[in-house]
Amino acid sequence: MTIIASEKLHKIPTNYPHIFKMDIDDSGLMQEVAIVKEETDGTIYYIKIYGMHPIDKARLKSIVSTRHAELEPLYEIMSRTKLDGNDLNALDFFHFNYVKVKRPRGAGIGAESLDNINLSAIEKARQQAVPVSSGTGEVAKSAPNHLGSPRGGFSSSF
């Protein structure tokens, strides 16, 4: 069950698709950000433009300035774009270096919740597990707890 936030993050559009002014750090100051992805619960994945290297700003501007950029989410456009100069995938590059997450007040975690875990399926999988042979023709006993050491630490028999 996904919890929808009671408040949405306030975004002011700019002249470029996917670029908005937002109070991203709750300081009261509107800052320019690129919205890479927006979830149904209001969570956004964004790139803060202030502080980016000028070369990376130019790369981002060229991506959001492409024809029909307003028709798709930014992550889709980036996933098909190779960066000039280093031939890296734009989504990989920007995600690794710049992308951050902002959740609105009241947003909840959805699919990863414990409510979505089916314990009966886990038990069924355990019962159907195939025993491992020890190489001597015997079925191996289950692995000892605590990483194989009787004292609970790592085994010194490496």
JORAKA-V300581 format. One record per backbone hydrogen bond with DSSP energy under -0.5 kcal/mol. CO is the residue of the C=O (numbers start at 1). NH is the residue of the N-H. If there is no record, write none. Layout:
CO:NH, CO:NH
This chain:
2:4, 3:108, 11:13, 12:21, 16:14, 16:19, 18:20, 18:35, 19:14, 20:22, 20:33, 21:12, 22:24, 22:31, 23:26, 31:22, 32:49, 32:50, 33:20, 33:35, 34:36, 34:47, 35:74, 36:75, 37:45, 39:42, 41:5, 43:39, 44:46, 44:102, 45:36, 45:37, 46:100, 47:34, 47:49, 49:52, 53:57, 54:58, 55:59, 56:60, 57:61, 58:62, 59:63, 60:64, 61:65, 63:66, 64:17, 66:69, 68:71, 69:72, 73:76, 73:77, 74:78, 75:79, 76:80, 77:80, 78:81, 78:90, 78:91, 81:90, 83:86, 83:87, 88:83, 89:93, 90:94, 91:95, 92:96, 93:97, 94:98, 94:99, 100:46, 102:44, 104:107, 105:7, 110:113, 113:116, 114:117, 117:119, 118:122, 119:123, 120:124, 121:125, 122:126, 123:127, 124:128, 126:129, 132:140, 138:134, 145:148, 146:149, 147:155, 149:152, 153:149
